[in-house]
Amino acid sequence: MNAALELARQAMTTGDVPVGAIVINAAGEIVGSGNNLREFDNDPTAHAEIVAMREAALVAENWRLDDHTLIVTLEPCAMCAGAIAQSRIKKVIFGAWDEKAGAVGSVWDILRDPRAPHKVEVVSGVLEEQCAGILKEFFQQQR
């Protein structure tokens, strides 16, 4: 999570919401990393999770990331949760809850919906205070 937090801090330099994500393979190696790049790339899909999963899929030379873990500083949104499910990520670990748009337990629970064909293990609240703190700091600066 500390690596994801460092990536989140980097997003602040581009004016993007500070969210960072890494993907690790079964050996525990970081094979994908990213931070929000929506503002920087003018790309509505450039969320940290998507950026990290794209990189991991290139490294794996496979879109199926079924033996990988995604670690992200903020609860994934519906778009990212859908991409996580499609990529067959095995496990998601996140820090801060997103009470407005979270799709892994707070507003929706896409990854653990009983109708979903692929189940994902979810661990929440890892370094939650630090993850939430960087977001609070960012939004206070915006006001």
C-alpha positions in Angstrom: 0.0 0.0 0.0 2.9 2.3 0.6 3.9 2.1 -3.0 0.4 2.9 -4.1 0.4 5.9 -1.7 3.6 7.2 -3.3 1.9 7.0 -6.7 -1.1 8.8 -5.3 1.1 11.7 -4.2 2.5 11.9 -7.8 -1.0 12.4 -9.1 -1.3 15.6 -7.1 1.4 17.2 -9.4 -0.9 16.9 -12.4 -4.0 18.1 -10.7 -5.5 14.7 -10.7 -7.3 13.2 -7.7 -4.6 11.5 -5.8 -5.3 7.8 -6.2 -2.5 5.2 -6.7 -2.6 1.6 -7.6 -0.2 -1.3 -8.1 -0.7 -4.8 -9.4 1.4 -7.6 -8.0 1.8 -11.1 -9.5 1.7 -14.4 -7.7 5.5 -14.0 -6.8 4.7 -10.7 -5.1 6.5 -8.6 -7.8 5.0 -5.3 -8.9 4.1 -5.8 -12.6 1.8 -2.8 -13.0 1.5 0.7 -11.4 -0.4 3.8 -12.0 -2.0 6.9 -10.6 -5.0 8.9 -11.8 -4.2 10.5 -15.2 -7.7 11.8 -16.2 -6.6 15.4 -16.1 -3.1 14.8 -17.5 -4.3 12.6 -20.4 -7.8 14.1 -20.9 -9.0 10.5 -20.6 -12.1 9.6 -18.6 -10.9 6.0 -18.2 -7.5 6.8 -16.9 -8.2 5.8 -13.3 -5.2 4.5 -11.3 -6.6 0.9 -11.4 -7.1 0.9 -15.1 -3.6 2.3 -15.7 -2.0 -0.3 -13.5 -4.0 -3.2 -14.9 -3.1 -2.2 -18.5 0.6 -2.2 -17.6 0.2 -5.6 -15.8 -1.5 -7.1 -18.8 1.3 -6.0 -21.1 3.9 -7.5 -18.7 1.9 -10.7 -18.4 1.2 -10.7 -22.2 -2.3 -11.7 -21.2 -5.5 -9.8 -20.3 -6.3 -12.5 -17.8 -4.8 -11.5 -14.5 -6.3 -14.3 -12.5 -3.2 -14.8 -10.2 -2.7 -11.1 -9.6 -3.6 -8.7 -6.7 -4.6 -5.1 -7.2 -3.7 -2.7 -4.4 -5.3 0.7 -4.6 -5.6 3.7 -2.2 -9.3 4.3 -2.8 -12.2 1.9 -3.2 -12.7 1.3 -6.9 -15.6 2.9 -8.8 -18.1 1.0 -10.9 -16.0 1.3 -14.1 -12.9 0.0 -12.3 -14.8 -2.8 -10.5 -16.1 -3.9 -13.9 -12.6 -3.9 -15.4 -11.3 -5.8 -12.3 -14.0 -8.4 -12.8 -13.3 -8.7 -16.6 -9.5 -9.1 -16.0 -10.2 -11.9 -13.5 -8.0 -10.2 -10.8 -7.9 -12.6 -7.8 -7.8 -10.1 -5.0 -8.3 -6.4 -4.4 -6.9 -4.6 -1.4 -7.9 -0.9 -0.9 -7.4 1.8 1.7 -10.0 4.5 1.9 -13.8 4.0 1.3 -15.5 6.1 -1.3 -18.9 6.8 0.1 -20.1 8.6 -3.0 -19.0 6.3 -5.9 -17.5 3.2 -4.4 -18.4 -0.1 -6.0 -16.7 -2.6 -3.8 -18.9 -2.4 -0.7 -20.0 1.2 0.1 -22.5 2.3 -2.6 -22.4 -0.9 -4.7 -20.6 -4.3 -4.4 -20.0 -5.3 -8.0 -17.1 -7.6 -7.2 -19.0 -9.7 -4.6 -22.4 -9.6 -6.2 -23.8 -13.2 -6.0 -24.8 -13.0 -9.7 -21.3 -12.2 -10.8 -19.6 -15.1 -12.7 -16.1 -14.2 -11.2 -15.6 -13.8 -7.5 -12.9 -11.5 -6.2 -11.5 -11.5 -2.7 -11.6 -8.0 -1.2 -9.7 -6.6 1.7 -10.6 -3.1 2.8 -9.3 -0.4 5.1 -5.5 -1.0 4.7 -3.7 2.2 5.8 -7.1 3.8 5.6 -6.2 6.9 7.5 -3.2 7.7 5.3 -5.2 6.9 2.1 -8.1 9.1 3.2 -5.7 11.8 4.5 -4.1 12.4 1.1 -7.5 12.8 -0.5 -8.7 15.2 2.2 -5.6 17.3 1.7 -6.1 17.4 -2.0 -9.7 18.5 -1.8 -9.0 21.1 0.8 -6.4 22.7 -1.5 -9.0 22.7 -4.3 -11.4 24.8 -2.2 
